[in-house]
Amino acid sequence: MQQPEELYELDLATPDVGGAVMLVHLEGFMDAGAAGRLLTEHLLEAFEHQTVASFNTDRLLDYRSRRPLMTYDKDHWESYDRPRLDVSLVSDAKGKRFLLLTGPEPDHEWELFTAAVRSIADRLGVGPVVTYLGIPMGIPHTRPLGVIANATRSGLVTSRVPMPSKLQVPSSASALLQLRLGEAGRDAVGFAVQVPHYLSQAAYPTAALALLDSVCELTGLDLPALELREAADRTNELIDRQVAESAEVAELVRGLEQQYDAAAADTGDLLAEGEEMPTAEELAAQFEQFLAEQQRGDGTDR
């Protein structure tokens, strides 16, 4: 019988982290606005960290479905970008430690992978596990972004966004991890920030900020985000300018605003659909076409 410890190597010198939170973001499933990726990159760039566990990607990944990059220089192969799926030990602005599991979502052995994450958590004394990502939604960028929260037990977290009582969606390794942690009696929380559908294919730092705020509120981590806020301001200015330059797109955004405001005023259910509103797909197609035309016309001077 295969053991979960076969999937990873742990730095045995890593200290017991004393109930520190483990953040988890796995790339490859869904991440509208690159919200989870932007937050992860910010954490690794802004705070001191060290790798404490590494997974065997040769066993977990299908290289033919997402081929790693190699560099060819003149007459020889120079380097190979080996995919990494690692757990890092990170310190926040006040020196409080937390763990960050990030890398490509496994293609194989999900059950063994989730057992391996549990094994690492047990060996290091990890506390709650928090996953995060962005999901596309038919909402306007001019209104606050909602963050859907779920947890392995009631009372652990409260979502501010109403959701249907039951629904079926495609699975992910992160979702399975949360399910298995809950079955084992461990605390785990998932955050999903709602990203305007027409911005889901672009990098949208505002969504990453919403996730960061939710993580800090839940965990008490001190994670300043000056770089993310500056990036969000620049992105929002560009979006506003592009909307202002197209009467058609501006009208569609106003329609989404009316739908959002009406739903919030009547029921608080921001997932409701207006009968005369364009679908999110129609809005996305028109808005993305507009952005593409702007980029072709303006070149790279942005």
One Martini backbone bead per residue (centre of mass of N, CA, C, O) as a GRO file, in nm:
protein
  302
    1MET     BB    1   0.095   0.037   0.023
    2GLN     BB    2   0.070   0.358  -0.017
    3GLN     BB    3   0.244   0.640   0.102
    4PRO     BB    4   0.236   0.980   0.151
    5GLU     BB    5   0.552   1.015   0.205
    6GLU     BB    6   0.632   0.948  -0.102
    7LEU     BB    7   0.549   1.252  -0.223
    8TYR     BB    8   0.764   1.379  -0.013
    9GLU     BB    9   0.992   1.630   0.114
   10LEU     BB   10   1.125   1.696   0.440
   11ASP     BB   11   1.246   1.929   0.647
   12LEU     BB   12   1.371   1.823   0.951
   13ALA     BB   13   1.443   2.128   1.059
   14THR     BB   14   1.164   2.199   1.094
   15PRO     BB   15   0.963   2.356   1.289
   16ASP     BB   16   0.724   2.389   1.497
   17VAL     BB   17   0.440   2.606   1.418
   18GLY     BB   18   0.203   2.629   1.626
   19GLY     BB   19  -0.078   2.649   1.442
   20ALA     BB   20  -0.031   2.744   1.174
   21VAL     BB   21  -0.126   2.854   0.886
   22MET     BB   22  -0.244   2.719   0.566
   23LEU     BB   23  -0.189   2.810   0.248
   24VAL     BB   24  -0.378   2.753  -0.071
   25HIS     BB   25  -0.247   2.735  -0.421
   26LEU     BB   26  -0.367   2.590  -0.724
   27GLU     BB   27  -0.280   2.549  -1.049
   28GLY     BB   28  -0.545   2.481  -1.323
   29PHE     BB   29  -0.847   2.537  -1.273
   30MET     BB   30  -0.941   2.824  -1.116
   31ASP     BB   31  -0.872   3.199  -1.180
   32ALA     BB   32  -1.011   3.469  -1.177
   33GLY     BB   33  -0.803   3.734  -1.239
   34ALA     BB   34  -0.561   3.598  -1.094
   35ALA     BB   35  -0.604   3.616  -0.782
   36GLY     BB   36  -0.435   3.384  -0.654
   37ARG     BB   37  -0.169   3.436  -0.798
   38LEU     BB   38  -0.121   3.728  -0.704
   39LEU     BB   39  -0.116   3.666  -0.404
   40THR     BB   40   0.115   3.461  -0.404
   41GLU     BB   41   0.332   3.642  -0.529
   42HIS     BB   42   0.323   3.855  -0.309
   43LEU     BB   43   0.408   3.677  -0.068
   44LEU     BB   44   0.689   3.582  -0.195
   45GLU     BB   45   0.801   3.880  -0.247
   46ALA     BB   46   0.740   4.034   0.044
   47PHE     BB   47   0.832   3.768   0.206
   48GLU     BB   48   0.988   3.568   0.399
   49HIS     BB   49   1.125   3.245   0.280
   50GLN     BB   50   1.100   2.874   0.295
   51THR     BB   51   1.158   2.558   0.203
   52VAL     BB   52   1.001   2.247   0.359
   53ALA     BB   53   0.844   2.120   0.102
   54SER     BB   54   0.844   1.856  -0.159
   55PHE     BB   55   0.704   1.742  -0.444
   56ASN     BB   56   0.645   1.479  -0.674
   57THR     BB   57   0.592   1.570  -0.998
   58ASP     BB   58   0.634   1.306  -1.162
   59ARG     BB   59   0.368   1.178  -1.029
   60LEU     BB   60   0.145   1.430  -1.048
   61LEU     BB   61   0.216   1.502  -1.350
   62ASP     BB   62   0.120   1.600  -1.689
   63TYR     BB   63   0.342   1.698  -1.922
   64ARG     BB   64   0.168   1.677  -2.193
   65SER     BB   65  -0.053   1.897  -2.098
   66ARG     BB   66   0.198   2.070  -1.941
   67ARG     BB   67   0.475   2.188  -2.055
   68PRO     BB   68   0.773   2.244  -1.977
   69LEU     BB   69   1.033   2.462  -1.986
   70MET     BB   70   1.295   2.530  -2.223
   71THR     BB   71   1.639   2.623  -2.294
   72TYR     BB   72   1.783   2.744  -2.596
   73ASP     BB   73   2.145   2.782  -2.681
   74LYS     BB   74   2.224   2.778  -3.006
   75ASP     BB   75   2.359   2.439  -2.944
   76HIS     BB   76   2.191   2.405  -2.660
   77TRP     BB   77   2.076   2.290  -2.366
   78GLU     BB   78   2.047   2.487  -2.070
   79SER     BB   79   1.740   2.447  -1.947
   80TYR     BB   80   1.500   2.347  -1.681
   81ASP     BB   81   1.161   2.388  -1.579
   82ARG     BB   82   1.084   2.268  -1.294
   83PRO     BB   83   0.827   2.174  -1.140
   84ARG     BB   84   0.664   2.319  -0.844
   85LEU     BB   85   0.556   2.166  -0.524
   86ASP     BB   86   0.528   2.367  -0.237
   87VAL     BB   87   0.636   2.437   0.098
   88SER     BB   88   0.625   2.741   0.277
   89LEU     BB   89   0.794   2.948   0.507
   90VAL     BB   90   0.635   3.234   0.648
   91SER     BB   91   0.665   3.589   0.723
   92ASP     BB   92   0.529   3.846   0.847
   93ALA     BB   93   0.553   4.176   0.946
   94LYS     BB   94   0.570   4.042   1.266
   95GLY     BB   95   0.680   3.726   1.239
   96LYS     BB   96   0.449   3.556   1.163
   97ARG     BB   97   0.380   3.228   1.094
   98PHE     BB   98   0.339   3.058   0.772
   99LEU     BB   99   0.193   2.857   0.520
  100LEU     BB  100   0.271   2.771   0.161
  101LEU     BB  101   0.084   2.611  -0.090
  102THR     BB  102   0.235   2.574  -0.418
  103GLY     BB  103   0.125   2.508  -0.754
  104PRO     BB  104   0.041   2.262  -0.942
  105GLU     BB  105  -0.212   2.075  -1.008
  106PRO     BB  106  -0.277   1.767  -0.980
  107ASP     BB  107  -0.339   1.486  -1.202
  108HIS     BB  108  -0.265   1.279  -0.973
  109GLU     BB  109  -0.333   1.137  -0.679
  110TRP     BB  110  -0.535   1.292  -0.485
  111GLU     BB  111  -0.561   1.122  -0.231
  112LEU     BB  112  -0.257   1.110  -0.166
  113PHE     BB  113  -0.214   1.414  -0.160
  114THR     BB  114  -0.406   1.482   0.076
  115ALA     BB  115  -0.258   1.295   0.272
  116ALA     BB  116   0.013   1.448   0.253
  117VAL     BB  117  -0.085   1.716   0.366
  118ARG     BB  118  -0.172   1.598   0.635
  119SER     BB  119   0.108   1.496   0.713
  120ILE     BB  120   0.246   1.769   0.722
  121ALA     BB  121   0.057   1.899   0.928
  122ASP     BB  122   0.123   1.698   1.156
  123ARG     BB  123   0.440   1.731   1.164
  124LEU     BB  124   0.419   2.065   1.202
  125GLY     BB  125   0.154   2.180   1.345
  126VAL     BB  126  -0.090   2.262   1.189
  127GLY     BB  127  -0.360   2.439   1.135
  128PRO     BB  128  -0.539   2.593   0.944
  129VAL     BB  129  -0.688   2.575   0.616
  130VAL     BB  130  -0.643   2.794   0.318
  131THR     BB  131  -0.828   2.864   0.038
  132TYR     BB  132  -0.787   3.025  -0.301
  133LEU     BB  133  -0.991   3.219  -0.547
  134GLY     BB  134  -1.132   3.285  -0.866
  135ILE     BB  135  -1.463   3.383  -0.991
  136PRO     BB  136  -1.696   3.414  -1.223
  137MET     BB  137  -1.921   3.708  -1.264
  138GLY     BB  138  -2.226   3.901  -1.311
  139ILE     BB  139  -2.049   4.181  -1.247
  140PRO     BB  140  -1.936   4.486  -1.157
  141HIS     BB  141  -1.639   4.682  -1.113
  142THR     BB  142  -1.805   4.924  -0.943
  143ARG     BB  143  -1.825   4.706  -0.721
  144PRO     BB  144  -1.806   4.519  -0.471
  145LEU     BB  145  -1.645   4.231  -0.392
  146GLY     BB  146  -1.728   3.917  -0.345
  147VAL     BB  147  -1.690   3.661  -0.079
  148ILE     BB  148  -1.681   3.327  -0.074
  149ALA     BB  149  -1.755   3.109   0.203
  150ASN     BB  150  -1.608   2.807   0.340
  151ALA     BB  151  -1.644   2.514   0.565
  152THR     BB  152  -1.600   2.232   0.786
  153ARG     BB  153  -1.760   2.426   0.990
  154SER     BB  154  -1.968   2.575   1.179
  155GLY     BB  155  -1.853   2.911   1.267
  156LEU     BB  156  -1.573   2.962   1.125
  157VAL     BB  157  -1.740   3.106   0.890
  158THR     BB  158  -1.882   3.397   0.711
  159SER     BB  159  -2.078   3.459   0.448
  160ARG     BB  160  -2.168   3.751   0.241
  161VAL     BB  161  -2.268   3.541   0.019
  162PRO     BB  162  -2.515   3.413  -0.131
  163MET     BB  163  -2.620   3.066  -0.167
  164PRO     BB  164  -2.699   2.788  -0.268
  165SER     BB  165  -2.773   2.501  -0.096
  166LYS     BB  166  -2.720   2.331  -0.377
  167LEU     BB  167  -2.436   2.208  -0.576
  168GLN     BB  168  -2.271   2.120  -0.885
  169VAL     BB  169  -1.917   2.080  -0.947
  170PRO     BB  170  -1.621   2.078  -1.046
  171SER     BB  171  -1.343   1.945  -0.941
  172SER     BB  172  -1.071   1.972  -0.696
  173ALA     BB  173  -0.798   1.944  -0.503
  174SER     BB  174  -0.877   2.162  -0.297
  175ALA     BB  175  -1.163   2.057  -0.235
  176LEU     BB  176  -1.077   1.775  -0.144
  177LEU     BB  177  -0.900   1.866   0.085
  178GLN     BB  178  -1.125   1.995   0.252
  179LEU     BB  179  -1.299   1.747   0.283
  180ARG     BB  180  -1.083   1.561   0.423
  181LEU     BB  181  -1.028   1.746   0.661
  182GLY     BB  182  -1.314   1.741   0.775
  183GLU     BB  183  -1.326   1.429   0.817
  184ALA     BB  184  -1.065   1.463   1.022
  185GLY     BB  185  -1.131   1.735   1.204
  186ARG     BB  186  -1.038   1.976   1.035
  187ASP     BB  187  -0.964   2.300   0.966
  188ALA     BB  188  -1.132   2.462   0.682
  189VAL     BB  189  -1.099   2.717   0.421
  190GLY     BB  190  -1.286   2.893   0.160
  191PHE     BB  191  -1.202   3.131  -0.101
  192ALA     BB  192  -1.423   3.325  -0.334
  193VAL     BB  193  -1.385   3.557  -0.569
  194GLN     BB  194  -1.566   3.790  -0.742
  195VAL     BB  195  -1.544   3.825  -1.096
  196PRO     BB  196  -1.577   3.988  -1.359
  197HIS     BB  197  -1.628   3.827  -1.643
  198TYR     BB  198  -1.476   4.045  -1.837
  199LEU     BB  199  -1.199   3.995  -1.634
  200SER     BB  200  -1.109   3.684  -1.609
  201GLN     BB  201  -0.851   3.691  -1.826
  202ALA     BB  202  -0.729   3.895  -1.640
  203ALA     BB  203  -0.538   4.088  -1.441
  204TYR     BB  204  -0.693   4.144  -1.100
  205PRO     BB  205  -0.595   4.295  -0.815
  206THR     BB  206  -0.860   4.350  -0.662
  207ALA     BB  207  -0.915   4.047  -0.604
  208ALA     BB  208  -0.663   3.993  -0.435
  209LEU     BB  209  -0.736   4.194  -0.210
  210ALA     BB  210  -0.994   4.051  -0.117
  211LEU     BB  211  -0.849   3.795  -0.027
  212LEU     BB  212  -0.651   3.923   0.172
  213ASP     BB  213  -0.862   4.036   0.366
  214SER     BB  214  -0.986   3.762   0.440
  215VAL     BB  215  -0.732   3.628   0.552
  216CYS     BB  216  -0.668   3.840   0.772
  217GLU     BB  217  -0.938   3.825   0.925
  218LEU     BB  218  -0.912   3.518   0.999
  219THR     BB  219  -0.585   3.500   1.097
  220GLY     BB  220  -0.418   3.781   1.173
  221LEU     BB  221  -0.245   3.864   0.956
  222ASP     BB  222   0.036   4.072   0.847
  223LEU     BB  223  -0.039   4.195   0.503
  224PRO     BB  224   0.085   4.400   0.322
  225ALA     BB  225  -0.036   4.584  -0.006
  226LEU     BB  226   0.093   4.810  -0.182
  227GLU     BB  227   0.149   4.681  -0.460
  228LEU     BB  228  -0.142   4.586  -0.513
  229ARG     BB  229  -0.278   4.866  -0.492
  230GLU     BB  230  -0.126   4.997  -0.722
  231ALA     BB  231  -0.214   4.794  -0.939
  232ALA     BB  232  -0.518   4.842  -0.904
  233ASP     BB  233  -0.522   5.140  -0.977
  234ARG     BB  234  -0.413   5.110  -1.265
  235THR     BB  235  -0.627   4.912  -1.369
  236ASN     BB  236  -0.882   5.086  -1.309
  237GLU     BB  237  -0.807   5.324  -1.488
  238LEU     BB  238  -0.805   5.166  -1.752
  239ILE     BB  239  -1.094   5.063  -1.744
  240ASP     BB  240  -1.239   5.338  -1.724
  241ARG     BB  241  -1.129   5.448  -1.990
  242GLN     BB  242  -1.243   5.223  -2.175
  243VAL     BB  243  -1.538   5.265  -2.104
  244ALA     BB  244  -1.555   5.572  -2.184
  245GLU     BB  245  -1.480   5.501  -2.502
  246SER     BB  246  -1.755   5.315  -2.477
  247ALA     BB  247  -2.092   5.322  -2.501
  248GLU     BB  248  -2.161   5.021  -2.505
  249VAL     BB  249  -2.006   4.930  -2.253
  250ALA     BB  250  -2.125   5.137  -2.056
  251GLU     BB  251  -2.414   5.029  -2.077
  252LEU     BB  252  -2.358   4.743  -1.973
  253VAL     BB  253  -2.246   4.827  -1.697
  254ARG     BB  254  -2.500   4.976  -1.603
  255GLY     BB  255  -2.679   4.727  -1.608
  256LEU     BB  256  -2.521   4.573  -1.388
  257GLU     BB  257  -2.561   4.784  -1.170
  258GLN     BB  258  -2.869   4.766  -1.156
  259GLN     BB  259  -2.883   4.471  -1.083
  260TYR     BB  260  -2.714   4.481  -0.827
  261ASP     BB  261  -2.879   4.699  -0.671
  262ALA     BB  262  -3.153   4.552  -0.677
  263ALA     BB  263  -3.065   4.293  -0.535
  264ALA     BB  264  -2.956   4.428  -0.275
  265ALA     BB  265  -3.227   4.576  -0.196
  266ASP     BB  266  -3.429   4.329  -0.198
  267THR     BB  267  -3.229   4.051  -0.100
  268GLY     BB  268  -2.900   4.030  -0.131
  269ASP     BB  269  -2.891   3.878  -0.412
  270LEU     BB  270  -2.613   3.882  -0.638
  271LEU     BB  271  -2.714   3.623  -0.831
  272ALA     BB  272  -2.917   3.753  -0.975
  273GLU     BB  273  -3.131   3.784  -1.271
  274GLY     BB  274  -3.200   3.985  -1.523
  275GLU     BB  275  -3.429   3.981  -1.779
  276GLU     BB  276  -3.280   4.231  -1.967
  277MET     BB  277  -3.005   4.120  -1.952
  278PRO     BB  278  -2.711   4.045  -2.037
  279THR     BB  279  -2.498   3.818  -2.055
  280ALA     BB  280  -2.189   3.740  -1.953
  281GLU     BB  281  -2.094   3.640  -2.231
  282GLU     BB  282  -2.172   3.889  -2.395
  283LEU     BB  283  -2.007   4.090  -2.235
  284ALA     BB  284  -1.732   3.957  -2.264
  285ALA     BB  285  -1.707   3.963  -2.571
  286GLN     BB  286  -1.728   4.273  -2.605
  287PHE     BB  287  -1.506   4.362  -2.409
  288GLU     BB  288  -1.267   4.192  -2.522
  289GLN     BB  289  -1.279   4.315  -2.801
  290PHE     BB  290  -1.223   4.602  -2.714
  291LEU     BB  291  -0.947   4.553  -2.578
  292ALA     BB  292  -0.809   4.439  -2.830
  293GLU     BB  293  -0.843   4.694  -3.004
  294GLN     BB  294  -0.686   4.883  -2.817
  295GLN     BB  295  -0.415   4.729  -2.827
  296ARG     BB  296  -0.375   4.751  -3.137
  297GLY     BB  297  -0.389   5.069  -3.144
  298ASP     BB  298  -0.168   5.134  -2.891
  299GLY     BB  299  -0.002   4.906  -2.814
  300THR     BB  300   0.237   4.952  -2.535
  301ASP     BB  301   0.135   5.247  -2.440
  302ARG     BB  302   0.052   5.202  -2.081
   0.00000   0.00000   0.00000
